[in-house]
Amino acid sequence: MKKISLLGATGSIGVQTLDVIEQHPEQFRLTAISFGKNMEKGLEIIHKFEPEVIAVQKKEDADRLRLKLGNSFRIVFGEEGLIEAAAATEADIVVSAVMGSVGLLPTIHAIKAGKDIAIANKETLVTAGHIVMELAEKHGVRILPVDSEHSAIFQCLNGENPKQIERLILTASGGSFRDYTRNQLADVTVDQALNHPNWSMGAKITIDSATMMNKGLEVIEAHWLFNIPYSKIDVILHKESIIHSMVEYKDGSTLAHLGNPDMRVPIQYALTYPDRLELPSSKRLNLWEISKLHFGKMDQERFRCLKLAYIAGEKGGTMTTAMNAANEEAVQLFLDRKIPFLRIEDFIEKAMEQHEFIERPTLEEIQAIDRLTRQYVQSLLN
Protein backbone atom coordinates (compact mmCIF):
# COMPACT_ATOMS: atom_id res chain seq x y z
CA MET A 1 0.00 0.00 0.00
CA LYS A 2 1.36 3.42 -0.98
CA LYS A 3 1.23 6.14 1.69
CA ILE A 4 0.42 9.64 0.47
CA SER A 5 0.93 13.13 1.85
CA LEU A 6 -1.38 15.61 0.11
CA LEU A 7 -0.48 19.29 0.23
CA GLY A 8 -3.42 21.47 -0.80
CA ALA A 9 -6.12 18.93 -0.04
CA THR A 10 -9.14 21.23 -0.44
CA GLY A 11 -8.10 22.69 -3.81
CA SER A 12 -9.12 21.39 -7.22
CA ILE A 13 -6.17 18.99 -7.64
CA GLY A 14 -6.38 17.98 -3.99
CA VAL A 15 -10.06 17.04 -4.21
CA GLN A 16 -9.46 15.01 -7.38
CA THR A 17 -6.50 13.27 -5.74
CA LEU A 18 -8.78 12.29 -2.86
CA ASP A 19 -11.24 10.89 -5.37
CA VAL A 20 -8.49 8.68 -6.82
CA ILE A 21 -7.50 7.52 -3.33
CA GLU A 22 -11.12 6.79 -2.44
CA GLN A 23 -11.58 4.67 -5.57
CA HIS A 24 -8.58 2.51 -4.62
CA PRO A 25 -8.61 2.05 -0.83
CA GLU A 26 -6.59 -1.15 -1.15
CA GLN A 27 -3.79 0.73 -2.97
CA PHE A 28 -3.47 4.05 -1.14
CA ARG A 29 -3.57 5.47 2.37
CA LEU A 30 -3.60 9.18 3.18
CA THR A 31 -1.09 9.90 5.95
CA ALA A 32 -0.95 13.72 5.93
CA ILE A 33 -2.82 16.69 4.50
CA SER A 34 -2.53 20.45 4.39
CA PHE A 35 -5.24 22.96 3.63
CA GLY A 36 -5.85 26.68 3.93
CA LYS A 37 -9.08 28.51 4.70
CA ASN A 38 -11.70 25.92 3.81
CA MET A 39 -12.23 24.52 7.29
CA GLU A 40 -15.55 22.84 6.45
CA LYS A 41 -14.06 20.86 3.56
CA GLY A 42 -10.93 20.15 5.60
CA LEU A 43 -12.96 18.61 8.42
CA GLU A 44 -14.89 16.50 5.92
CA ILE A 45 -11.59 15.12 4.56
CA ILE A 46 -10.23 14.48 8.05
CA HIS A 47 -13.29 12.49 9.13
CA LYS A 48 -13.33 10.45 5.92
CA PHE A 49 -9.61 9.65 5.51
CA GLU A 50 -8.21 10.08 9.05
CA PRO A 51 -4.73 11.36 8.16
CA GLU A 52 -2.19 11.27 10.96
CA VAL A 53 -0.84 14.81 10.34
CA ILE A 54 -2.93 17.88 9.54
CA ALA A 55 -1.29 21.17 8.55
CA VAL A 56 -3.16 24.50 8.37
CA GLN A 57 -2.04 28.06 7.69
CA LYS A 58 -2.76 29.79 11.00
CA LYS A 59 -2.32 28.99 14.68
CA GLU A 60 -5.92 29.94 15.46
CA ASP A 61 -7.14 27.41 12.88
CA ALA A 62 -4.94 24.75 14.46
CA ASP A 63 -6.42 25.60 17.87
CA ARG A 64 -9.95 25.35 16.49
CA LEU A 65 -9.19 21.93 15.02
CA ARG A 66 -7.75 20.68 18.32
CA LEU A 67 -10.97 21.69 20.08
CA LYS A 68 -13.04 19.81 17.52
CA LEU A 69 -10.83 16.75 17.09
CA GLY A 70 -9.10 16.28 20.42
CA ASN A 71 -5.76 14.47 20.50
CA SER A 72 -6.47 11.93 17.79
CA PHE A 73 -4.38 13.78 15.19
CA ARG A 74 -1.13 15.72 15.03
CA ILE A 75 -2.17 19.26 14.09
CA VAL A 76 0.50 21.73 12.93
CA PHE A 77 0.45 25.14 11.27
CA GLY A 78 2.37 27.68 9.21
CA GLU A 79 5.39 27.06 7.05
CA GLU A 80 6.92 24.64 9.55
CA GLY A 81 3.67 22.70 9.68
CA LEU A 82 3.57 22.44 5.89
CA ILE A 83 7.15 21.15 5.88
CA GLU A 84 6.28 18.59 8.56
CA ALA A 85 3.28 17.35 6.59
CA ALA A 86 5.54 16.91 3.56
CA ALA A 87 8.69 15.49 5.08
CA ALA A 88 8.14 14.17 8.62
CA THR A 89 5.54 11.48 7.96
CA GLU A 90 5.65 7.90 6.69
CA ALA A 91 4.47 8.99 3.24
CA ASP A 92 6.07 7.33 0.23
CA ILE A 93 5.00 10.12 -2.10
CA VAL A 94 4.07 13.77 -1.61
CA VAL A 95 1.43 15.29 -3.89
CA SER A 96 2.31 18.98 -4.06
CA ALA A 97 -0.96 20.67 -5.01
CA VAL A 98 -0.57 23.88 -3.03
CA MET A 99 -0.81 27.14 -4.94
CA GLY A 100 2.17 29.38 -5.63
CA SER A 101 5.76 29.54 -4.43
CA VAL A 102 4.71 28.35 -0.95
CA GLY A 103 5.22 24.84 -2.35
CA LEU A 104 8.98 25.22 -2.74
CA LEU A 105 10.28 24.62 0.80
CA PRO A 106 8.09 21.61 1.65
CA THR A 107 9.08 20.04 -1.68
CA ILE A 108 12.78 20.52 -0.93
CA HIS A 109 12.41 19.03 2.56
CA ALA A 110 10.40 16.09 1.21
CA ILE A 111 13.11 15.36 -1.37
CA LYS A 112 15.78 15.44 1.33
CA ALA A 113 13.63 12.98 3.31
CA GLY A 114 13.73 10.62 0.32
CA LYS A 115 10.10 10.96 -0.76
CA ASP A 116 8.95 10.90 -4.37
CA ILE A 117 7.16 14.06 -5.51
CA ALA A 118 3.98 14.13 -7.60
CA ILE A 119 4.25 17.74 -8.64
CA ALA A 120 1.17 19.77 -9.50
CA ASN A 121 2.72 22.98 -8.21
CA LYS A 122 4.28 24.68 -11.25
CA GLU A 123 5.87 27.46 -9.27
CA THR A 124 8.31 25.13 -7.47
CA LEU A 125 10.23 24.32 -10.64
CA VAL A 126 9.71 27.77 -12.14
CA THR A 127 11.30 29.52 -9.16
CA ALA A 128 14.03 27.01 -8.29
CA GLY A 129 14.21 24.30 -10.94
CA HIS A 130 17.98 23.87 -10.77
CA ILE A 131 17.90 23.34 -6.99
CA VAL A 132 14.96 20.93 -7.02
CA MET A 133 16.20 18.74 -9.88
CA GLU A 134 19.76 18.55 -8.53
CA LEU A 135 18.45 17.55 -5.10
CA ALA A 136 16.16 14.92 -6.63
CA GLU A 137 19.09 13.36 -8.46
CA LYS A 138 21.27 13.48 -5.36
CA HIS A 139 18.68 11.75 -3.16
CA GLY A 140 17.42 9.31 -5.78
CA VAL A 141 13.93 10.80 -5.74
CA ARG A 142 11.48 10.74 -8.64
CA ILE A 143 9.75 13.96 -9.71
CA LEU A 144 6.52 12.76 -11.31
CA PRO A 145 4.41 15.25 -13.29
CA VAL A 146 0.73 15.74 -12.48
CA ASP A 147 -0.11 18.46 -15.00
CA SER A 148 -1.91 16.82 -17.91
CA GLU A 149 0.56 18.29 -20.42
CA HIS A 150 3.67 17.09 -18.63
CA SER A 151 2.13 13.72 -17.83
CA ALA A 152 1.38 13.37 -21.54
CA ILE A 153 4.99 14.12 -22.48
CA PHE A 154 6.24 11.82 -19.73
CA GLN A 155 4.17 8.98 -21.17
CA CYS A 156 5.19 9.72 -24.76
CA LEU A 157 8.84 9.50 -23.68
CA ASN A 158 8.47 6.06 -22.08
CA GLY A 159 10.93 3.63 -23.63
CA GLU A 160 12.37 6.24 -26.02
CA ASN A 161 15.89 7.61 -26.31
CA PRO A 162 15.81 11.22 -25.02
CA LYS A 163 18.72 12.08 -27.33
CA GLN A 164 16.43 11.49 -30.31
CA ILE A 165 13.81 14.09 -29.31
CA GLU A 166 13.29 16.80 -31.91
CA ARG A 167 10.83 18.88 -29.87
CA LEU A 168 8.16 18.84 -27.20
CA ILE A 169 4.77 20.23 -28.22
CA LEU A 170 2.56 21.51 -25.42
CA THR A 171 -1.09 22.03 -26.29
CA ALA A 172 -3.07 24.99 -24.97
CA SER A 173 -6.82 25.44 -24.93
CA GLY A 174 -6.41 29.21 -25.15
CA GLY A 175 -8.35 29.87 -21.97
CA SER A 176 -11.45 31.96 -21.46
CA PHE A 177 -10.53 34.59 -24.06
CA ARG A 178 -8.92 32.55 -26.81
CA ASP A 179 -11.09 34.19 -29.51
CA TYR A 180 -10.80 37.75 -28.19
CA THR A 181 -8.72 40.49 -29.82
CA ARG A 182 -6.40 42.49 -27.59
CA ASN A 183 -8.81 45.41 -27.77
CA GLN A 184 -11.58 43.18 -26.44
CA LEU A 185 -9.35 42.06 -23.57
CA ALA A 186 -9.16 45.58 -22.15
CA ASP A 187 -12.58 45.40 -20.49
CA VAL A 188 -12.94 41.75 -19.48
CA THR A 189 -14.17 41.07 -15.94
CA VAL A 190 -13.04 38.71 -13.21
CA ASP A 191 -16.17 36.61 -13.64
CA GLN A 192 -15.53 36.26 -17.37
CA ALA A 193 -11.92 35.28 -16.77
CA LEU A 194 -12.89 32.56 -14.30
CA ASN A 195 -15.11 30.82 -16.85
CA HIS A 196 -12.69 28.30 -18.38
CA PRO A 197 -14.15 26.44 -21.39
CA ASN A 198 -12.68 22.97 -20.68
CA TRP A 199 -11.19 22.52 -17.21
CA SER A 200 -12.39 22.97 -13.64
CA MET A 201 -9.53 24.66 -11.80
CA GLY A 202 -8.78 27.08 -8.99
CA ALA A 203 -9.08 30.84 -9.51
CA LYS A 204 -5.37 31.59 -9.90
CA ILE A 205 -4.74 28.83 -12.45
CA THR A 206 -7.85 29.82 -14.41
CA ILE A 207 -6.62 33.42 -14.68
CA ASP A 208 -3.18 32.15 -15.69
CA SER A 209 -4.88 30.11 -18.39
CA ALA A 210 -6.68 33.21 -19.65
CA THR A 211 -3.44 35.21 -19.85
CA MET A 212 -1.53 32.16 -21.17
CA MET A 213 0.95 32.49 -18.31
CA ASN A 214 -0.14 29.03 -17.24
CA LYS A 215 1.32 27.69 -20.48
CA GLY A 216 4.42 29.80 -19.99
CA LEU A 217 4.96 28.26 -16.57
CA GLU A 218 4.47 24.82 -18.14
CA VAL A 219 7.16 25.58 -20.74
CA ILE A 220 9.63 26.40 -17.96
CA GLU A 221 8.54 23.34 -16.00
CA ALA A 222 8.98 21.13 -19.08
CA HIS A 223 12.52 22.47 -19.51
CA TRP A 224 13.42 21.26 -16.02
CA LEU A 225 11.44 18.01 -15.98
CA PHE A 226 12.77 16.72 -19.29
CA ASN A 227 16.09 18.59 -19.62
CA ILE A 228 15.10 20.07 -22.98
CA PRO A 229 16.26 23.49 -24.26
CA TYR A 230 13.59 26.15 -24.77
CA SER A 231 14.30 26.19 -28.50
CA LYS A 232 12.85 22.67 -28.65
CA ILE A 233 9.66 23.39 -26.68
CA ASP A 234 6.69 24.62 -28.72
CA VAL A 235 3.13 25.56 -27.80
CA ILE A 236 0.12 25.18 -30.11
CA LEU A 237 -3.52 26.09 -29.66
CA HIS A 238 -5.87 23.12 -29.38
CA LYS A 239 -9.34 24.15 -28.28
CA GLU A 240 -10.77 20.75 -27.37
CA SER A 241 -8.03 19.72 -24.89
CA ILE A 242 -8.17 16.15 -26.21
CA ILE A 243 -4.51 15.91 -27.21
CA HIS A 244 -2.73 16.82 -23.99
CA SER A 245 0.73 17.16 -25.54
CA MET A 246 3.07 15.57 -28.08
CA VAL A 247 6.69 14.56 -28.61
CA GLU A 248 8.29 14.77 -32.04
CA TYR A 249 11.35 12.62 -32.76
CA LYS A 250 14.21 13.08 -35.21
CA ASP A 251 12.71 10.68 -37.76
CA GLY A 252 9.56 12.81 -38.04
CA SER A 253 7.42 10.54 -35.87
CA THR A 254 5.16 12.37 -33.44
CA LEU A 255 3.68 10.59 -30.43
CA ALA A 256 0.58 12.15 -28.87
CA HIS A 257 -1.27 11.46 -25.65
CA LEU A 258 -5.08 11.70 -25.97
CA GLY A 259 -7.91 11.63 -23.47
CA ASN A 260 -10.94 13.50 -22.23
CA PRO A 261 -10.14 16.45 -19.94
CA ASP A 262 -9.97 14.71 -16.55
CA MET A 263 -7.17 15.54 -14.12
CA ARG A 264 -7.71 12.33 -12.19
CA VAL A 265 -6.01 10.40 -15.00
CA PRO A 266 -2.57 12.09 -14.71
CA ILE A 267 -2.93 12.26 -10.92
CA GLN A 268 -3.49 8.51 -10.70
CA TYR A 269 -0.65 7.77 -13.13
CA ALA A 270 1.76 9.78 -11.00
CA LEU A 271 0.66 7.80 -7.94
CA THR A 272 0.89 4.38 -9.61
CA TYR A 273 3.81 4.83 -12.03
CA PRO A 274 5.02 2.68 -13.73
CA ASP A 275 1.78 0.72 -13.31
CA ARG A 276 -1.77 1.67 -14.31
CA LEU A 277 -5.03 1.09 -12.45
CA GLU A 278 -8.63 1.17 -13.53
CA LEU A 279 -10.35 4.54 -13.16
CA PRO A 280 -13.99 3.54 -13.57
CA SER A 281 -15.43 7.03 -13.13
CA SER A 282 -13.36 8.49 -15.98
CA LYS A 283 -15.22 8.98 -19.26
CA ARG A 284 -13.70 7.02 -22.12
CA LEU A 285 -12.56 8.83 -25.24
CA ASN A 286 -14.64 8.08 -28.33
CA LEU A 287 -13.20 10.10 -31.19
CA TRP A 288 -16.26 9.57 -33.37
CA GLU A 289 -18.29 11.54 -30.84
CA ILE A 290 -15.91 14.49 -31.19
CA SER A 291 -15.61 14.27 -34.97
CA LYS A 292 -13.11 17.15 -35.36
CA LEU A 293 -10.06 18.48 -33.58
CA HIS A 294 -8.80 22.02 -34.14
CA PHE A 295 -5.29 23.46 -33.95
CA GLY A 296 -3.77 26.89 -34.35
CA LYS A 297 -0.38 28.55 -34.29
CA MET A 298 0.41 30.39 -31.06
CA ASP A 299 0.76 34.16 -31.42
CA GLN A 300 3.12 35.35 -28.69
CA GLU A 301 2.28 38.99 -29.40
CA ARG A 302 -1.39 38.23 -28.75
CA PHE A 303 -0.50 36.19 -25.64
CA ARG A 304 2.25 38.38 -24.17
CA CYS A 305 2.54 36.43 -20.93
CA LEU A 306 3.68 33.38 -22.88
CA LYS A 307 6.34 35.50 -24.57
CA LEU A 308 7.49 36.86 -21.20
CA ALA A 309 7.78 33.31 -19.85
CA TYR A 310 10.00 32.26 -22.76
CA ILE A 311 12.18 35.34 -22.21
CA ALA A 312 12.47 34.58 -18.49
CA GLY A 313 13.17 30.90 -19.07
CA GLU A 314 15.89 31.50 -21.62
CA LYS A 315 17.51 34.07 -19.32
CA GLY A 316 17.32 31.58 -16.46
CA GLY A 317 18.60 32.21 -12.95
CA THR A 318 16.40 34.46 -10.84
CA MET A 319 14.52 35.89 -13.83
CA THR A 320 11.95 33.10 -13.62
CA THR A 321 11.63 33.70 -9.87
CA ALA A 322 10.93 37.38 -10.44
CA MET A 323 8.49 36.66 -13.26
CA ASN A 324 6.57 34.13 -11.18
CA ALA A 325 6.36 36.36 -8.10
CA ALA A 326 5.20 39.30 -10.21
CA ASN A 327 2.57 37.14 -11.87
CA GLU A 328 1.21 35.82 -8.56
CA GLU A 329 0.88 39.34 -7.17
CA ALA A 330 -0.62 40.80 -10.34
CA VAL A 331 -3.16 38.00 -10.69
CA GLN A 332 -4.28 38.52 -7.10
CA LEU A 333 -4.63 42.26 -7.73
CA PHE A 334 -6.86 41.46 -10.72
CA LEU A 335 -8.92 38.99 -8.68
CA ASP A 336 -9.29 41.69 -6.02
CA ARG A 337 -10.52 44.03 -8.79
CA LYS A 338 -7.68 46.51 -8.22
CA ILE A 339 -6.24 46.36 -11.75
CA PRO A 340 -7.69 45.58 -15.21
CA PHE A 341 -6.90 42.32 -16.98
CA LEU A 342 -4.20 43.59 -19.35
CA ARG A 343 -2.36 45.28 -16.50
CA ILE A 344 -1.30 41.81 -15.31
CA GLU A 345 1.19 41.45 -18.15
CA ASP A 346 2.30 45.09 -17.79
CA PHE A 347 3.18 44.56 -14.13
CA ILE A 348 5.09 41.35 -14.93
CA GLU A 349 7.10 43.03 -17.67
CA LYS A 350 7.98 45.99 -15.45
CA ALA A 351 9.10 43.66 -12.66
CA MET A 352 11.33 41.75 -15.08
CA GLU A 353 12.83 44.95 -16.47
CA GLN A 354 13.85 46.25 -13.03
CA HIS A 355 15.04 42.88 -11.73
CA GLU A 356 18.70 42.55 -10.66
CA PHE A 357 19.57 39.19 -12.16
CA ILE A 358 21.51 36.38 -10.41
CA GLU A 359 22.62 33.49 -12.63
CA ARG A 360 23.03 30.66 -10.07
CA PRO A 361 21.00 31.73 -7.05
CA THR A 362 20.97 30.04 -3.67
CA LEU A 363 17.68 29.19 -2.00
CA GLU A 364 18.07 32.23 0.25
CA GLU A 365 18.60 34.49 -2.78
CA ILE A 366 15.54 33.03 -4.48
CA GLN A 367 13.42 33.72 -1.39
CA ALA A 368 14.74 37.29 -1.20
CA ILE A 369 14.03 37.94 -4.90
CA ASP A 370 10.53 36.54 -4.48
CA ARG A 371 9.83 38.87 -1.56
CA LEU A 372 11.33 41.99 -3.18
CA THR A 373 9.48 41.41 -6.46
CA ARG A 374 6.14 41.14 -4.68
CA GLN A 375 6.85 44.40 -2.87
CA TYR A 376 7.73 46.07 -6.17
CA VAL A 377 4.50 44.94 -7.85
CA GLN A 378 2.45 46.23 -4.93
CA SER A 379 4.26 49.58 -5.24
CA LEU A 380 3.03 49.92 -8.82
CA LEU A 381 -0.46 50.58 -7.45
CA ASN A 382 0.69 53.88 -5.92
Disulfide bonds with the S-S distance in Angstrom:
none
